Amino acid sequence: MNAKIERYNRTIQEEFVDYHLDDLGYDMGSFNYRLMDWVLWYNTERPHFTLELKSPMRALLGSLQLMPAESNML
């Protein structure tokens, strides 16, 4: 479990934080707003190799056998 959390933290660092250091240092509110948008994108749209290039939301909908139209997240 810890390895998965460490990998997630590394992904956040490499894909988001490294590109928004100015906001982090000067405008924490803007940084948090952009981070929340990124996390939503990460969980609903970004393909993940471990999920056969599906987003986590698509993989969840597939496992529950729901259509995207039945979910308010997509």
ChimeraX commands (.cxc) that place a marker at each C-alpha (Angstrom):
marker #1 position 0.00,0.00,0.00 radius 0.5
marker #1 position 2.78,2.45,0.86 radius 0.5
marker #1 position 4.47,1.92,-2.52 radius 0.5
marker #1 position 1.26,2.92,-4.32 radius 0.5
marker #1 position 0.94,6.09,-2.27 radius 0.5
marker #1 position 4.59,6.96,-2.86 radius 0.5
marker #1 position 4.11,6.47,-6.61 radius 0.5
marker #1 position 1.01,8.68,-6.59 radius 0.5
marker #1 position 2.90,11.39,-4.71 radius 0.5
marker #1 position 5.73,11.17,-7.25 radius 0.5
marker #1 position 3.24,11.50,-10.11 radius 0.5
marker #1 position 1.74,14.63,-8.54 radius 0.5
marker #1 position 5.22,16.07,-8.07 radius 0.5
marker #1 position 6.42,15.29,-11.61 radius 0.5
marker #1 position 3.24,16.08,-13.53 radius 0.5
marker #1 position 1.85,19.03,-11.58 radius 0.5
marker #1 position 3.90,20.59,-8.80 radius 0.5
marker #1 position 7.12,20.95,-10.80 radius 0.5
marker #1 position 5.22,23.03,-13.39 radius 0.5
marker #1 position 3.38,25.25,-10.88 radius 0.5
marker #1 position 6.09,26.23,-8.41 radius 0.5
marker #1 position 5.40,29.94,-8.93 radius 0.5
marker #1 position 1.81,29.53,-7.76 radius 0.5
marker #1 position 2.96,27.45,-4.83 radius 0.5
marker #1 position 5.34,30.17,-3.68 radius 0.5
marker #1 position 3.22,33.24,-4.33 radius 0.5
marker #1 position -0.46,32.32,-4.61 radius 0.5
marker #1 position -1.43,29.27,-2.57 radius 0.5
marker #1 position -5.13,29.70,-3.41 radius 0.5
marker #1 position -4.45,29.53,-7.14 radius 0.5
marker #1 position -2.16,26.56,-6.63 radius 0.5
marker #1 position -4.83,24.65,-4.68 radius 0.5
marker #1 position -7.51,25.48,-7.26 radius 0.5
marker #1 position -5.33,24.24,-10.12 radius 0.5
marker #1 position -4.33,21.15,-8.14 radius 0.5
marker #1 position -7.98,20.23,-7.57 radius 0.5
marker #1 position -8.65,20.58,-11.31 radius 0.5
marker #1 position -5.63,18.39,-12.03 radius 0.5
marker #1 position -6.73,15.71,-9.54 radius 0.5
marker #1 position -10.20,15.62,-11.12 radius 0.5
marker #1 position -8.61,15.28,-14.57 radius 0.5
marker #1 position -6.24,12.59,-13.26 radius 0.5
marker #1 position -9.12,10.50,-11.90 radius 0.5
marker #1 position -11.68,11.03,-14.68 radius 0.5
marker #1 position -9.79,11.48,-17.96 radius 0.5
marker #1 position -6.09,10.56,-17.76 radius 0.5
marker #1 position -5.33,7.07,-19.09 radius 0.5
marker #1 position -3.49,4.78,-16.67 radius 0.5
marker #1 position -1.28,1.95,-17.88 radius 0.5
marker #1 position -2.29,-0.28,-14.96 radius 0.5
marker #1 position -5.93,0.09,-16.04 radius 0.5
marker #1 position -5.22,-0.85,-19.67 radius 0.5
marker #1 position -5.08,2.82,-20.70 radius 0.5
marker #1 position -8.48,3.63,-19.20 radius 0.5
marker #1 position -9.14,6.42,-16.75 radius 0.5
marker #1 position -9.94,5.31,-13.19 radius 0.5
marker #1 position -13.53,6.49,-13.63 radius 0.5
marker #1 position -13.98,4.49,-16.86 radius 0.5
marker #1 position -12.46,1.42,-15.21 radius 0.5
marker #1 position -14.85,1.81,-12.27 radius 0.5
marker #1 position -17.84,2.24,-14.54 radius 0.5
marker #1 position -16.74,-0.82,-16.51 radius 0.5
marker #1 position -16.43,-2.92,-13.38 radius 0.5
marker #1 position -19.88,-1.79,-12.23 radius 0.5
marker #1 position -21.21,-2.29,-15.76 radius 0.5
marker #1 position -22.61,1.24,-15.93 radius 0.5
marker #1 position -22.80,3.34,-19.06 radius 0.5
marker #1 position -21.01,6.74,-19.01 radius 0.5
marker #1 position -24.39,8.45,-19.43 radius 0.5
marker #1 position -25.44,6.96,-16.07 radius 0.5
marker #1 position -22.58,8.69,-14.27 radius 0.5
marker #1 position -22.49,12.40,-13.45 radius 0.5
marker #1 position -18.67,12.27,-13.25 radius 0.5
marker #1 position -18.14,11.77,-17.00 radius 0.5
marker link #1:1,2 radius 0.2
marker link #1:2,3 radius 0.2
marker link #1:3,4 radius 0.2
marker link #1:4,5 radius 0.2
marker link #1:5,6 radius 0.2
marker link #1:6,7 radius 0.2
marker link #1:7,8 radius 0.2
marker link #1:8,9 radius 0.2
marker link #1:9,10 radius 0.2
marker link #1:10,11 radius 0.2
marker link #1:11,12 radius 0.2
marker link #1:12,13 radius 0.2
marker link #1:13,14 radius 0.2
marker link #1:14,15 radius 0.2
marker link #1:15,16 radius 0.2
marker link #1:16,17 radius 0.2
marker link #1:17,18 radius 0.2
marker link #1:18,19 radius 0.2
marker link #1:19,20 radius 0.2
marker link #1:20,21 radius 0.2
marker link #1:21,22 radius 0.2
marker link #1:22,23 radius 0.2
marker link #1:23,24 radius 0.2
marker link #1:24,25 radius 0.2
marker link #1:25,26 radius 0.2
marker link #1:26,27 radius 0.2
marker link #1:27,28 radius 0.2
marker link #1:28,29 radius 0.2
marker link #1:29,30 radius 0.2
marker link #1:30,31 radius 0.2
marker link #1:31,32 radius 0.2
marker link #1:32,33 radius 0.2
marker link #1:33,34 radius 0.2
marker link #1:34,35 radius 0.2
marker link #1:35,36 radius 0.2
marker link #1:36,37 radius 0.2
marker link #1:37,38 radius 0.2
marker link #1:38,39 radius 0.2
marker link #1:39,40 radius 0.2
marker link #1:40,41 radius 0.2
marker link #1:41,42 radius 0.2
marker link #1:42,43 radius 0.2
marker link #1:43,44 radius 0.2
marker link #1:44,45 radius 0.2
marker link #1:45,46 radius 0.2
marker link #1:46,47 radius 0.2
marker link #1:47,48 radius 0.2
marker link #1:48,49 radius 0.2
marker link #1:49,50 radius 0.2
marker link #1:50,51 radius 0.2
marker link #1:51,52 radius 0.2
marker link #1:52,53 radius 0.2
marker link #1:53,54 radius 0.2
marker link #1:54,55 radius 0.2
marker link #1:55,56 radius 0.2
marker link #1:56,57 radius 0.2
marker link #1:57,58 radius 0.2
marker link #1:58,59 radius 0.2
marker link #1:59,60 radius 0.2
marker link #1:60,61 radius 0.2
marker link #1:61,62 radius 0.2
marker link #1:62,63 radius 0.2
marker link #1:63,64 radius 0.2
marker link #1:64,65 radius 0.2
marker link #1:65,66 radius 0.2
marker link #1:66,67 radius 0.2
marker link #1:67,68 radius 0.2
marker link #1:68,69 radius 0.2
marker link #1:69,70 radius 0.2
marker link #1:70,71 radius 0.2
marker link #1:71,72 radius 0.2
marker link #1:72,73 radius 0.2
marker link #1:73,74 radius 0.2
view
